[in-house]
Amino acid sequence: MSAALDVKGSPGDAEAPFGSQGLEPVDIPDVFQVDVAVSVRDALELLGATRRLHGVEVSLELPEDPVIARVSRRRLEQVLLLLVAHAADAAPPAAQAVRVVVEPPDDFGDVGPRFQVVMPGVSLSERETRSVVLSPLRVGNTQRRLARARELVDAMGGELALEHLEEGTAVSVQLPAPGLASF
């Protein structure tokens, strides 16, 4: 996870590098080559540390090799935080664990990395699904995180889709294809 501020110097240091408070600017460069599996772990660690999961168990299905995506690390982690927090809030009391599945890009660079948040016991109506995907201004409070995640995924050049499964709902995020790396 990225740190927001670093304090430099001492309180009496009149020649601090940024203003009189000695703070570093927060608009540090973003990372645009990210291991999706590491971002998933970081997001879950933050949600667990802040007790945001409300006791909901989250299981991970991650490949052994790094899953590299060329996207904004901050935006990717925001999407993960929004989706897993929504899954934890929407999970019924008797639901199984929320699953997060990460899949690597294909070998040819045509299909980018993909991850999925599976929410057992959660179902969305057709109207809620359309609102999240097509018109985020019309979503209710319960689906607002999904609509915000969709906007962030769109900004990264990816696609967010909602899938109805037998055991609940899955939110799939397809990240941009990396293209041909070497041939």
Secondary structure as a PSIPRED ss2 file (coil, helix, strand):
# PSIPRED VFORMAT (PSIPRED V4.0)

   1 M C   1.000  0.000  0.000
   2 S C   1.000  0.000  0.000
   3 A C   1.000  0.000  0.000
   4 A C   1.000  0.000  0.000
   5 L C   1.000  0.000  0.000
   6 D C   1.000  0.000  0.000
   7 V E   0.000  0.000  1.000
   8 K C   1.000  0.000  0.000
   9 G C   1.000  0.000  0.000
  10 S C   1.000  0.000  0.000
  11 P C   1.000  0.000  0.000
  12 G C   1.000  0.000  0.000
  13 D C   1.000  0.000  0.000
  14 A C   1.000  0.000  0.000
  15 E C   1.000  0.000  0.000
  16 A C   1.000  0.000  0.000
  17 P C   1.000  0.000  0.000
  18 F C   1.000  0.000  0.000
  19 G C   1.000  0.000  0.000
  20 S C   1.000  0.000  0.000
  21 Q C   1.000  0.000  0.000
  22 G C   1.000  0.000  0.000
  23 L E   0.000  0.000  1.000
  24 E C   1.000  0.000  0.000
  25 P C   1.000  0.000  0.000
  26 V C   1.000  0.000  0.000
  27 D C   1.000  0.000  0.000
  28 I C   1.000  0.000  0.000
  29 P C   1.000  0.000  0.000
  30 D C   1.000  0.000  0.000
  31 V C   1.000  0.000  0.000
  32 F C   1.000  0.000  0.000
  33 Q C   1.000  0.000  0.000
  34 V E   0.000  0.000  1.000
  35 D E   0.000  0.000  1.000
  36 V H   0.000  1.000  0.000
  37 A H   0.000  1.000  0.000
  38 V H   0.000  1.000  0.000
  39 S H   0.000  1.000  0.000
  40 V H   0.000  1.000  0.000
  41 R H   0.000  1.000  0.000
  42 D H   0.000  1.000  0.000
  43 A H   0.000  1.000  0.000
  44 L H   0.000  1.000  0.000
  45 E H   0.000  1.000  0.000
  46 L H   0.000  1.000  0.000
  47 L H   0.000  1.000  0.000
  48 G H   0.000  1.000  0.000
  49 A H   0.000  1.000  0.000
  50 T C   1.000  0.000  0.000
  51 R C   1.000  0.000  0.000
  52 R C   1.000  0.000  0.000
  53 L C   1.000  0.000  0.000
  54 H C   1.000  0.000  0.000
  55 G C   1.000  0.000  0.000
  56 V C   1.000  0.000  0.000
  57 E C   1.000  0.000  0.000
  58 V E   0.000  0.000  1.000
  59 S E   0.000  0.000  1.000
  60 L E   0.000  0.000  1.000
  61 E E   0.000  0.000  1.000
  62 L C   1.000  0.000  0.000
  63 P C   1.000  0.000  0.000
  64 E C   1.000  0.000  0.000
  65 D C   1.000  0.000  0.000
  66 P C   1.000  0.000  0.000
  67 V C   1.000  0.000  0.000
  68 I E   0.000  0.000  1.000
  69 A E   0.000  0.000  1.000
  70 R C   1.000  0.000  0.000
  71 V C   1.000  0.000  0.000
  72 S C   1.000  0.000  0.000
  73 R H   0.000  1.000  0.000
  74 R H   0.000  1.000  0.000
  75 R H   0.000  1.000  0.000
  76 L H   0.000  1.000  0.000
  77 E H   0.000  1.000  0.000
  78 Q H   0.000  1.000  0.000
  79 V H   0.000  1.000  0.000
  80 L H   0.000  1.000  0.000
  81 L H   0.000  1.000  0.000
  82 L H   0.000  1.000  0.000
  83 L H   0.000  1.000  0.000
  84 V H   0.000  1.000  0.000
  85 A H   0.000  1.000  0.000
  86 H H   0.000  1.000  0.000
  87 A H   0.000  1.000  0.000
  88 A H   0.000  1.000  0.000
  89 D H   0.000  1.000  0.000
  90 A H   0.000  1.000  0.000
  91 A C   1.000  0.000  0.000
  92 P C   1.000  0.000  0.000
  93 P C   1.000  0.000  0.000
  94 A C   1.000  0.000  0.000
  95 A C   1.000  0.000  0.000
  96 Q C   1.000  0.000  0.000
  97 A C   1.000  0.000  0.000
  98 V E   0.000  0.000  1.000
  99 R E   0.000  0.000  1.000
 100 V E   0.000  0.000  1.000
 101 V E   0.000  0.000  1.000
 102 V E   0.000  0.000  1.000
 103 E E   0.000  0.000  1.000
 104 P C   1.000  0.000  0.000
 105 P C   1.000  0.000  0.000
 106 D C   1.000  0.000  0.000
 107 D C   1.000  0.000  0.000
 108 F C   1.000  0.000  0.000
 109 G C   1.000  0.000  0.000
 110 D C   1.000  0.000  0.000
 111 V C   1.000  0.000  0.000
 112 G C   1.000  0.000  0.000
 113 P C   1.000  0.000  0.000
 114 R E   0.000  0.000  1.000
 115 F E   0.000  0.000  1.000
 116 Q E   0.000  0.000  1.000
 117 V E   0.000  0.000  1.000
 118 V E   0.000  0.000  1.000
 119 M E   0.000  0.000  1.000
 120 P E   0.000  0.000  1.000
 121 G C   1.000  0.000  0.000
 122 V C   1.000  0.000  0.000
 123 S C   1.000  0.000  0.000
 124 L C   1.000  0.000  0.000
 125 S C   1.000  0.000  0.000
 126 E H   0.000  1.000  0.000
 127 R H   0.000  1.000  0.000
 128 E H   0.000  1.000  0.000
 129 T H   0.000  1.000  0.000
 130 R H   0.000  1.000  0.000
 131 S H   0.000  1.000  0.000
 132 V H   0.000  1.000  0.000
 133 V H   0.000  1.000  0.000
 134 L C   1.000  0.000  0.000
 135 S C   1.000  0.000  0.000
 136 P H   0.000  1.000  0.000
 137 L H   0.000  1.000  0.000
 138 R H   0.000  1.000  0.000
 139 V C   1.000  0.000  0.000
 140 G C   1.000  0.000  0.000
 141 N H   0.000  1.000  0.000
 142 T H   0.000  1.000  0.000
 143 Q H   0.000  1.000  0.000
 144 R H   0.000  1.000  0.000
 145 R H   0.000  1.000  0.000
 146 L H   0.000  1.000  0.000
 147 A H   0.000  1.000  0.000
 148 R H   0.000  1.000  0.000
 149 A H   0.000  1.000  0.000
 150 R H   0.000  1.000  0.000
 151 E H   0.000  1.000  0.000
 152 L H   0.000  1.000  0.000
 153 V H   0.000  1.000  0.000
 154 D H   0.000  1.000  0.000
 155 A H   0.000  1.000  0.000
 156 M C   1.000  0.000  0.000
 157 G C   1.000  0.000  0.000
 158 G C   1.000  0.000  0.000
 159 E E   0.000  0.000  1.000
 160 L E   0.000  0.000  1.000
 161 A E   0.000  0.000  1.000
 162 L E   0.000  0.000  1.000
 163 E E   0.000  0.000  1.000
 164 H E   0.000  0.000  1.000
 165 L E   0.000  0.000  1.000
 166 E C   1.000  0.000  0.000
 167 E C   1.000  0.000  0.000
 168 G E   0.000  0.000  1.000
 169 T E   0.000  0.000  1.000
 170 A E   0.000  0.000  1.000
 171 V E   0.000  0.000  1.000
 172 S E   0.000  0.000  1.000
 173 V E   0.000  0.000  1.000
 174 Q E   0.000  0.000  1.000
 175 L C   1.000  0.000  0.000
 176 P C   1.000  0.000  0.000
 177 A C   1.000  0.000  0.000
 178 P C   1.000  0.000  0.000
 179 G C   1.000  0.000  0.000
 180 L C   1.000  0.000  0.000
 181 A C   1.000  0.000  0.000
 182 S C   1.000  0.000  0.000
 183 F C   1.000  0.000  0.000
